[in-house]
């Protein structure tokens, strides 16, 4: 089933392509102009990020354009890969192996099946309530009590972040918003665009103006200047595309601000977990970005908040 876009998605996709094309031109220009070794390394990193963004943007746009099935499959795969990265780094034992099999091959597909059939009631409580209890019981039955609480909590937290939180992105398709039927794919686009722009622009503002660090021991590159500049810029971008959403301009601005703030909080939390694990990145699948979880860390925490605010105030 393809979404009814009335040209909305095509215009949004065109904007992203134009933005990436401009970034590519700037990156090529910097490659020719910059010769200092340290600065050249930064430029090479930026160009690597831009190339990765082209791939990610094309995959995302193609999946969203195909409608419900494409969006659900995309984020189900993202959840699976992110969960794999998290579990690979987490402290687990032999007694956790069967519980993890359930997480990967039963609970992750089941969560996205609930999104597909639109069973909101069970979708919202399956993982935080029933699966959490099941995992604690299954791990206890395995009989390995060494660091039991730490291991169980880590597995539950991994499933919560990588599957439950992420599944709220395609779950936006199940919302019934008066006067907005068939256009929910644009809500996914709005959420992902604001979150990712906030991340990118925080990086840009931080590199150009950043001086005062927010939490050096957690994320040494996050600065107040980058945070403020990135959040405000992403909020402005979200406000500019209010016409693609069910929100009025002021509402779109507030929603974009909330999404950007939650995205920043998510990035900070996931950085703290990486420091606890003793690693710089969750993986190396995406050149210039690290792993899948490094790229969606902000989205994980922004998606549930955006979904529930939209549902409470705009859906029937």
N, C-alpha and C positions, 0 to 999 in steps of 0.2 A: 504494500500500500504506500503510495507516494503522498507526501504532505501537500495540502493546498496552500501555496505560498503567495499567490497573487503578485509574483515578482519580488516579494520581500527577501527571500533567501538569495535569489540571484543578485540582488543589489548588495546584500551583506557580503556574499562571497566575492563579488567584484571589488568591494572595498578592501577586503583582506588581500586579494591578489595584488591590487595597486600598492598597498602598504608594503608587502613583501618585495615587490619589484623595486620600489624606492629604496628599501633597505639593501637590496642586492647591488644596486647602482652605487650607493654610498660605500658599501663594503669594498666594491671593486676599486673605487676611487681611493680609499684609504690604503689599499694594498699597493697602489702605485706611488702614493705620496710618502708613506711611512717607511723609514729605513732603519731607525734605531732598533736594536735587537729586542729590548724589553717591550717597547711599544708595538713592534711587529708581532710579537707573540700574542699580545692582546687582540690585535687586529685579526690574526689567524683564528683565534678563538671565537671572535665575533662572527667571522665568515662561516665557521663551522656551525655555529648556532643558527645562522640564517638558512644554511642549506638544510639543516635538520628541521627547521620550521616549515620550509616548503613541503617536505615529505609529510610532516604531521598535519599541516593545514589541508593538504590534498586528501589524505586519508579521512580526516574529520569531516570535511565538506562532502565527500562522496558518501560517507556513512549516513550523515544527517539527511542528505538529499534523498536517500532511498526510503526514508520514513522510519516507522517504528522498529522493524526487524533490524535494519542496518544500524540504528543507534544503539539498540540493546546489545547486539552482537559486539559492536565496537567496545562498549564499556564493560561488557562481560570479559572480553579478552584483556582489556586494561586491568581489570580487577585481578584476574588470574596471574598476570605477569607481575603486578605490584605485590600481591600476596607472596609470590615465589621469592621476590627480592627481600621482602621483610623477613620471611621465615628462614631464608638462607643465612641471614645475619643474626637471627635471634638465638638465645641459648635454649636449645631443645635437647631432649634425651630420647632414648629408645621407647620409653613409655608414652611419648607424644606422637609417635608415627601414625598410629591408626586414627587418632583424633584429627591429625593433619590431612589424612586421606579423606575423611568426611568433609573437612573444610574446603578442600580443592574440588572434589568431584561430586559432592552432594549439595552442600549448603550454598556454594557460590552459584551453580546453575539454578538451584531452587529459588534463590533470591531474585534472580533476573527473570525466571519464569513467572513469579508473582507480579513483577513489573509489566510483563507482556500481557498477562490476563487482566491486569488492573485491579488486583485484590489488595487494596490499600490497607485494610485492617490488619491482615497477616504480614504484609510487607514491612510495616513499621515496627513490628514487635518480634518477628521471627528470630533475628540474630541477637539483638540486645537482651531478649528474655529467654526464649526456649533453647536457642543454640548455645548461649552462654552456660546455661545449666547442664545441657547435654555434654559439653566439652569438659566441664569440671567432673562430672560423673564418669565419663569415659576414661579420663586420665587417672582418676582414682582407682578405677577397676584394674588398670594396667599394673598397679601395685608399686610404682616407682615414686616414692615420696620425697626424694632429694630435691630441694628447691621447688616443691610442688606448687606453692602459691605463685612464685615468680614465673614459672613456666606456663601455668594455666592462664594467668593474667596476661602474659605476653601473647599467647595464642589468641585469646579473646580480643585483645586490643588490635592485633594484626587483622583479624576478620572484620572488626568494627570499622577500622580506617579504610582498608583496602577494598572491601566488598560493600559493607552496609552504607558507608558515607558516599562512596562513588556511585552506587546504584541510584542515588537520588537525582543524578543528572538525567538519565533517560526516563526516570519516574515523572519528570515534568510533563511528559507526553500524556500521562493519565489524567491530568488536571482538566476539569471542565470549566472554562472561563467564559462567561456570557459575552457574545459578540466576537469571540476569538477562536471559534471552532476550526480545527484543521490547521492552525498556525502555530502550535506549541513548539515546533522545531525551532522557531525563531527565539523562543525562551532559552533553549539550550545554547543557541549561538550567543545570546546576550550574556549568559552566565559565564561561558567559557572565554569569550572575548574579554570581558571586564577583568576576570581573574588573571588571565595570561598577560594582558596588557599591563596590569598592575605590577606583576612580577618583572616583566621586561623593563618597564619604565622606572621601577625602583632601582634596578641594576644600572640603568643609564644615568639617572639623577645622582645615584650614589657614587658612580665613577667620576662624574663631572664636578659635583658640588659637595659630596659627602665628607664630613669632618668628624662629627660626633657620633660615636657608635652607640647602638641601643643596648645590645647584650653581647659584648665581645667574647665571652667564654662560650656562648651558644652559637652565634653566627657572626664572625668577625667582620664580615663585609656589609652587614645591615646597618645603615646610619639613619639618623633622624631626618636628614635632608633628603635621602633617597626615599624613605618611607613617606614623608609628607608629599614630595613631588610626584612619586609614583601613584599614590592613592588619589590625589587630586586630579592628576592627568587621566587616570582610568575612570574616575567619576565623571569627568567632562566627556570622555568618549562614550560612556554608557548613556549619559543624558542626550548626546547628539543622535543616538539611534533609538530614542524613545518611540518613534513612529513604528518601529518593528515589534513593539511590545504592547501589552494591554495597559501600560502605565501612561499617565500624563507626564509631561516633562519633569515636574518637581518630584513626582513619585519615582520616575526612572533614576533621577539623581540620587535620591535617598537609597533606593535599592542597590545602585552601583556602589555607593559609599559603603553600605553594609557588607556587600560582597567583597570589596577590596580590603576592608578591615579584617573580615574573617579569613580571607586568603592570606593576609600577612600573618595573622595569628597561627594559621595552619602551618605556614612555612617555618615559623619560629619553633613550634612544637616538634615538627619533624626533624628540624636541625638538632634540637635537644636530644632526640632519640638517636640520631646518628652519632652524636658526641658520646652518648652512653654506650653505643656499640663500638666506638673507636674507629669509625670510618668517615671518609670525606663525602662519598656518594653511596647511594643504595645499590648502584649497578653501573654498567657502562654500555648499555644497549643503544642509547641515543647520543651520538657524537656532540660534544660541547655541552651537553646537559646532564650527563650521568645516566642514571637509570630511569625507568618509567615512573617510579615513585618520586624521584627527584622532580619530575616535570609536573606531576599532578598533586604534590603535597598541599598546595594552596587550595586547589579545587576540592579536595577531600573535605575540608572543613567549611568551605563556603556553600557547597551544594545543599546540605540538609537545611541550613538556615534559610537560604533563598527559597527552597521548595516550600517550607512551612509558612513563611511570611506570605508568599504568593498564594498559597492555598487558603490561608486564613482570611486574607483581605480581598482577594480577587476571584477565587473560585467559588462555585456554588455547591 
